[in-house]
Amino acid sequence: MCEAHGASLPEAAVAYVLRHPAVVSVVLGSRGRAQVEQNLARAATHVPDALWGDLASAGLIQEFSR
């Protein structure tokens, strides 16, 4: 489903937790420069709102609004 909306699963995972109204930041671990750069790219990726509706309809996530 993520790929159908132009996002990878790791990109969606980062974006999903940030959608929760109680979450103000996310700390992503890394073991080196390459992972830091990868995490920055994932955090900057726009994940379409339609993905969350599709995942909720499929029963894969809990829907909540920010």
Backbone as XML, in Angstrom:
<?xml version="1.0"?>
<chain id="A" units="angstrom">
  <residue number="1" name="MET">
    <atom name="N" x="0.812" y="-1.192" z="0.000"/>
    <atom name="CA" x="0.000" y="0.000" z="0.000"/>
    <atom name="C" x="0.860" y="1.262" z="0.000"/>
  </residue>
  <residue number="2" name="CYS">
    <atom name="N" x="1.937" y="1.226" z="0.764"/>
    <atom name="CA" x="2.811" y="2.403" z="0.813"/>
    <atom name="C" x="3.342" y="2.746" z="-0.571"/>
  </residue>
  <residue number="3" name="GLU">
    <atom name="N" x="3.841" y="1.742" z="-1.263"/>
    <atom name="CA" x="4.401" y="1.979" z="-2.592"/>
    <atom name="C" x="3.362" y="2.515" z="-3.562"/>
  </residue>
  <residue number="4" name="ALA">
    <atom name="N" x="2.116" y="2.087" z="-3.418"/>
    <atom name="CA" x="1.045" y="2.582" z="-4.287"/>
    <atom name="C" x="0.808" y="4.078" z="-4.091"/>
  </residue>
  <residue number="5" name="HIS">
    <atom name="N" x="1.191" y="4.585" z="-2.923"/>
    <atom name="CA" x="1.044" y="6.011" z="-2.627"/>
    <atom name="C" x="2.364" y="6.766" z="-2.751"/>
  </residue>
  <residue number="6" name="GLY">
    <atom name="N" x="3.385" y="6.100" z="-3.282"/>
    <atom name="CA" x="4.666" y="6.753" z="-3.533"/>
    <atom name="C" x="5.555" y="6.890" z="-2.316"/>
  </residue>
  <residue number="7" name="ALA">
    <atom name="N" x="5.350" y="6.030" z="-1.321"/>
    <atom name="CA" x="6.164" y="6.085" z="-0.106"/>
    <atom name="C" x="6.678" y="4.686" z="0.227"/>
  </residue>
  <residue number="8" name="SER">
    <atom name="N" x="7.795" y="4.639" z="0.933"/>
    <atom name="CA" x="8.305" y="3.355" z="1.403"/>
    <atom name="C" x="7.747" y="3.097" z="2.801"/>
  </residue>
  <residue number="9" name="LEU">
    <atom name="N" x="7.837" y="1.880" z="3.269"/>
    <atom name="CA" x="7.378" y="1.555" z="4.617"/>
    <atom name="C" x="8.149" y="2.346" z="5.685"/>
  </residue>
  <residue number="10" name="PRO">
    <atom name="N" x="9.481" y="2.460" z="5.610"/>
    <atom name="CA" x="10.184" y="3.276" z="6.611"/>
    <atom name="C" x="9.759" y="4.746" z="6.591"/>
  </residue>
  <residue number="11" name="GLU">
    <atom name="N" x="9.512" y="5.308" z="5.416"/>
    <atom name="CA" x="9.042" y="6.690" z="5.331"/>
    <atom name="C" x="7.677" y="6.840" z="5.988"/>
  </residue>
  <residue number="12" name="ALA">
    <atom name="N" x="6.797" y="5.877" z="5.729"/>
    <atom name="CA" x="5.461" y="5.912" z="6.329"/>
    <atom name="C" x="5.537" y="5.727" z="7.848"/>
  </residue>
  <residue number="13" name="ALA">
    <atom name="N" x="6.450" y="4.900" z="8.316"/>
    <atom name="CA" x="6.581" y="4.664" z="9.754"/>
    <atom name="C" x="6.968" y="5.949" z="10.488"/>
  </residue>
  <residue number="14" name="VAL">
    <atom name="N" x="7.896" y="6.699" z="9.920"/>
    <atom name="CA" x="8.310" y="7.959" z="10.533"/>
    <atom name="C" x="7.149" y="8.952" z="10.512"/>
  </residue>
  <residue number="15" name="ALA">
    <atom name="N" x="6.482" y="9.057" z="9.385"/>
    <atom name="CA" x="5.378" y="10.010" z="9.252"/>
    <atom name="C" x="4.190" y="9.630" z="10.131"/>
  </residue>
  <residue number="16" name="TYR">
    <atom name="N" x="3.932" y="8.342" z="10.285"/>
    <atom name="CA" x="2.769" y="7.884" z="11.060"/>
    <atom name="C" x="2.843" y="8.324" z="12.513"/>
  </residue>
  <residue number="17" name="VAL">
    <atom name="N" x="3.968" y="8.119" z="13.145"/>
    <atom name="CA" x="4.057" y="8.485" z="14.563"/>
    <atom name="C" x="3.945" y="9.996" z="14.752"/>
  </residue>
  <residue number="18" name="LEU">
    <atom name="N" x="4.414" y="10.762" z="13.783"/>
    <atom name="CA" x="4.330" y="12.218" z="13.889"/>
    <atom name="C" x="2.900" y="12.733" z="13.707"/>
  </residue>
  <residue number="19" name="ARG">
    <atom name="N" x="2.007" y="11.892" z="13.177"/>
    <atom name="CA" x="0.608" y="12.299" z="13.018"/>
    <atom name="C" x="-0.156" y="12.283" z="14.335"/>
  </residue>
  <residue number="20" name="HIS">
    <atom name="N" x="0.316" y="11.546" z="15.307"/>
    <atom name="CA" x="-0.408" y="11.450" z="16.575"/>
    <atom name="C" x="-0.312" y="12.789" z="17.310"/>
  </residue>
  <residue number="21" name="PRO">
    <atom name="N" x="-1.434" y="13.284" z="17.837"/>
    <atom name="CA" x="-1.427" y="14.603" z="18.471"/>
    <atom name="C" x="-0.530" y="14.706" z="19.711"/>
  </residue>
  <residue number="22" name="ALA">
    <atom name="N" x="-0.198" y="13.602" z="20.336"/>
    <atom name="CA" x="0.641" y="13.646" z="21.535"/>
    <atom name="C" x="2.138" y="13.596" z="21.208"/>
  </residue>
  <residue number="23" name="VAL">
    <atom name="N" x="2.492" y="13.319" z="19.966"/>
    <atom name="CA" x="3.898" y="13.187" z="19.580"/>
    <atom name="C" x="4.398" y="14.512" z="19.008"/>
  </residue>
  <residue number="24" name="VAL">
    <atom name="N" x="5.491" y="15.006" z="19.565"/>
    <atom name="CA" x="6.069" y="16.254" z="19.072"/>
    <atom name="C" x="7.415" y="16.041" z="18.383"/>
  </residue>
  <residue number="25" name="SER">
    <atom name="N" x="8.044" y="14.890" z="18.622"/>
    <atom name="CA" x="9.309" y="14.606" z="17.962"/>
    <atom name="C" x="9.552" y="13.102" z="17.933"/>
  </residue>
  <residue number="26" name="VAL">
    <atom name="N" x="10.445" y="12.711" z="17.039"/>
    <atom name="CA" x="10.822" y="11.305" z="16.891"/>
    <atom name="C" x="12.339" y="11.248" z="16.837"/>
  </residue>
  <residue number="27" name="VAL">
    <atom name="N" x="12.919" y="10.322" z="17.570"/>
    <atom name="CA" x="14.370" y="10.130" z="17.543"/>
    <atom name="C" x="14.651" y="8.849" z="16.759"/>
  </residue>
  <residue number="28" name="LEU">
    <atom name="N" x="15.379" y="8.990" z="15.676"/>
    <atom name="CA" x="15.726" y="7.851" z="14.836"/>
    <atom name="C" x="17.174" y="7.461" z="15.095"/>
  </residue>
  <residue number="29" name="GLY">
    <atom name="N" x="17.410" y="6.217" z="15.396"/>
    <atom name="CA" x="18.760" y="5.741" z="15.645"/>
    <atom name="C" x="19.546" y="5.581" z="14.356"/>
  </residue>
  <residue number="30" name="SER">
    <atom name="N" x="20.848" y="5.630" z="14.489"/>
    <atom name="CA" x="21.705" y="5.415" z="13.328"/>
    <atom name="C" x="23.078" y="4.944" z="13.785"/>
  </residue>
  <residue number="31" name="ARG">
    <atom name="N" x="23.760" y="4.215" z="12.895"/>
    <atom name="CA" x="25.090" y="3.700" z="13.218"/>
    <atom name="C" x="26.181" y="4.352" z="12.390"/>
  </residue>
  <residue number="32" name="GLY">
    <atom name="N" x="25.822" y="5.334" z="11.627"/>
    <atom name="CA" x="26.845" y="5.983" z="10.815"/>
    <atom name="C" x="26.250" y="7.069" z="9.945"/>
  </residue>
  <residue number="33" name="ARG">
    <atom name="N" x="27.116" y="7.728" z="9.210"/>
    <atom name="CA" x="26.705" y="8.844" z="8.358"/>
    <atom name="C" x="25.641" y="8.446" z="7.348"/>
  </residue>
  <residue number="34" name="ALA">
    <atom name="N" x="25.780" y="7.280" z="6.741"/>
    <atom name="CA" x="24.819" y="6.847" z="5.725"/>
    <atom name="C" x="23.411" y="6.720" z="6.309"/>
  </residue>
  <residue number="35" name="GLN">
    <atom name="N" x="23.315" y="6.170" z="7.511"/>
    <atom name="CA" x="22.001" y="6.036" z="8.131"/>
    <atom name="C" x="21.437" y="7.386" z="8.565"/>
  </residue>
  <residue number="36" name="VAL">
    <atom name="N" x="22.274" y="8.298" z="8.991"/>
    <atom name="CA" x="21.810" y="9.642" z="9.331"/>
    <atom name="C" x="21.205" y="10.296" z="8.090"/>
  </residue>
  <residue number="37" name="GLU">
    <atom name="N" x="21.903" y="10.209" z="6.970"/>
    <atom name="CA" x="21.403" y="10.791" z="5.723"/>
    <atom name="C" x="20.114" y="10.116" z="5.277"/>
  </residue>
  <residue number="38" name="GLN">
    <atom name="N" x="20.052" y="8.810" z="5.425"/>
    <atom name="CA" x="18.846" y="8.062" z="5.077"/>
    <atom name="C" x="17.664" y="8.492" z="5.959"/>
  </residue>
  <residue number="39" name="ASN">
    <atom name="N" x="17.904" y="8.635" z="7.247"/>
    <atom name="CA" x="16.854" y="9.062" z="8.164"/>
    <atom name="C" x="16.366" y="10.471" z="7.856"/>
  </residue>
  <residue number="40" name="LEU">
    <atom name="N" x="17.277" y="11.369" z="7.519"/>
    <atom name="CA" x="16.886" y="12.731" z="7.150"/>
    <atom name="C" x="16.009" y="12.729" z="5.905"/>
  </residue>
  <residue number="41" name="ALA">
    <atom name="N" x="16.381" y="11.921" z="4.929"/>
    <atom name="CA" x="15.582" y="11.829" z="3.703"/>
    <atom name="C" x="14.199" y="11.252" z="3.998"/>
  </residue>
  <residue number="42" name="ARG">
    <atom name="N" x="14.138" y="10.242" z="4.843"/>
    <atom name="CA" x="12.845" y="9.646" z="5.197"/>
    <atom name="C" x="11.953" y="10.638" z="5.920"/>
  </residue>
  <residue number="43" name="ALA">
    <atom name="N" x="12.529" y="11.398" z="6.828"/>
    <atom name="CA" x="11.753" y="12.371" z="7.599"/>
    <atom name="C" x="11.250" y="13.515" z="6.723"/>
  </residue>
  <residue number="44" name="ALA">
    <atom name="N" x="11.965" y="13.816" z="5.655"/>
    <atom name="CA" x="11.580" y="14.918" z="4.771"/>
    <atom name="C" x="10.585" y="14.501" z="3.689"/>
  </residue>
  <residue number="45" name="THR">
    <atom name="N" x="10.349" y="13.213" z="3.532"/>
    <atom name="CA" x="9.460" y="12.716" z="2.481"/>
    <atom name="C" x="8.006" y="12.993" z="2.821"/>
  </residue>
  <residue number="46" name="HIS">
    <atom name="N" x="7.272" y="13.547" z="1.846"/>
    <atom name="CA" x="5.835" y="13.771" z="2.029"/>
    <atom name="C" x="5.101" y="12.445" z="1.821"/>
  </residue>
  <residue number="47" name="VAL">
    <atom name="N" x="4.307" y="12.072" z="2.795"/>
    <atom name="CA" x="3.483" y="10.865" z="2.696"/>
    <atom name="C" x="2.040" y="11.327" z="2.532"/>
  </residue>
  <residue number="48" name="PRO">
    <atom name="N" x="1.393" y="10.964" z="1.422"/>
    <atom name="CA" x="0.037" y="11.440" z="1.151"/>
    <atom name="C" x="-0.971" y="11.012" z="2.223"/>
  </residue>
  <residue number="49" name="ASP">
    <atom name="N" x="-1.887" y="11.909" z="2.564"/>
    <atom name="CA" x="-2.927" y="11.609" z="3.550"/>
    <atom name="C" x="-3.786" y="10.416" z="3.144"/>
  </residue>
  <residue number="50" name="ALA">
    <atom name="N" x="-3.943" y="10.192" z="1.848"/>
    <atom name="CA" x="-4.763" y="9.076" z="1.374"/>
    <atom name="C" x="-4.225" y="7.730" z="1.853"/>
  </residue>
  <residue number="51" name="LEU">
    <atom name="N" x="-2.925" y="7.630" z="2.072"/>
    <atom name="CA" x="-2.345" y="6.379" z="2.554"/>
    <atom name="C" x="-2.936" y="6.001" z="3.901"/>
  </residue>
  <residue number="52" name="TRP">
    <atom name="N" x="-3.071" y="6.976" z="4.798"/>
    <atom name="CA" x="-3.581" y="6.682" z="6.144"/>
    <atom name="C" x="-5.018" y="6.167" z="6.080"/>
  </residue>
  <residue number="53" name="GLY">
    <atom name="N" x="-5.825" y="6.740" z="5.218"/>
    <atom name="CA" x="-7.199" y="6.260" z="5.054"/>
    <atom name="C" x="-7.242" y="4.838" z="4.539"/>
  </residue>
  <residue number="54" name="ASP">
    <atom name="N" x="-6.391" y="4.536" z="3.570"/>
    <atom name="CA" x="-6.350" y="3.174" z="3.020"/>
    <atom name="C" x="-5.875" y="2.164" z="4.063"/>
  </residue>
  <residue number="55" name="LEU">
    <atom name="N" x="-4.848" y="2.524" z="4.834"/>
    <atom name="CA" x="-4.343" y="1.618" z="5.858"/>
    <atom name="C" x="-5.378" y="1.406" z="6.966"/>
  </residue>
  <residue number="56" name="ALA">
    <atom name="N" x="-6.087" y="2.471" z="7.333"/>
    <atom name="CA" x="-7.133" y="2.348" z="8.356"/>
    <atom name="C" x="-8.290" y="1.494" z="7.845"/>
  </residue>
  <residue number="57" name="SER">
    <atom name="N" x="-8.695" y="1.679" z="6.596"/>
    <atom name="CA" x="-9.778" y="0.884" z="6.015"/>
    <atom name="C" x="-9.439" y="-0.597" z="5.969"/>
  </residue>
  <residue number="58" name="ALA">
    <atom name="N" x="-8.153" y="-0.892" z="5.797"/>
    <atom name="CA" x="-7.697" y="-2.276" z="5.754"/>
    <atom name="C" x="-7.489" y="-2.846" z="7.165"/>
  </residue>
  <residue number="59" name="GLY">
    <atom name="N" x="-7.691" y="-2.014" z="8.199"/>
    <atom name="CA" x="-7.522" y="-2.455" z="9.572"/>
    <atom name="C" x="-6.071" y="-2.576" z="10.001"/>
  </residue>
  <residue number="60" name="LEU">
    <atom name="N" x="-5.168" y="-1.890" z="9.286"/>
    <atom name="CA" x="-3.734" y="-2.018" z="9.574"/>
    <atom name="C" x="-3.226" y="-0.955" z="10.537"/>
  </residue>
  <residue number="61" name="ILE">
    <atom name="N" x="-3.937" y="0.153" z="10.648"/>
    <atom name="CA" x="-3.554" y="1.206" z="11.595"/>
    <atom name="C" x="-4.802" y="1.767" z="12.241"/>
  </residue>
  <residue number="62" name="GLN">
    <atom name="N" x="-4.578" y="2.471" z="13.341"/>
    <atom name="CA" x="-5.660" y="3.200" z="13.995"/>
    <atom name="C" x="-5.690" y="4.594" z="13.404"/>
  </residue>
  <residue number="63" name="GLU">
    <atom name="N" x="-6.835" y="5.056" z="13.000"/>
    <atom name="CA" x="-6.972" y="6.396" z="12.440"/>
    <atom name="C" x="-7.087" y="7.410" z="13.563"/>
  </residue>
  <residue number="64" name="PHE">
    <atom name="N" x="-6.338" y="8.489" z="13.467"/>
    <atom name="CA" x="-6.464" y="9.606" z="14.394"/>
    <atom name="C" x="-6.150" y="10.863" z="13.630"/>
  </residue>
  <residue number="65" name="SER">
    <atom name="N" x="-6.625" y="11.973" z="14.112"/>
    <atom name="CA" x="-6.381" y="13.235" z="13.408"/>
    <atom name="C" x="-5.463" y="14.106" z="14.240"/>
  </residue>
  <residue number="66" name="ARG">
    <atom name="N" x="-4.689" y="14.874" z="13.585"/>
    <atom name="CA" x="-3.714" y="15.756" z="14.236"/>
    <atom name="C" x="-4.373" y="17.021" z="14.652"/>
  </residue>
</chain>
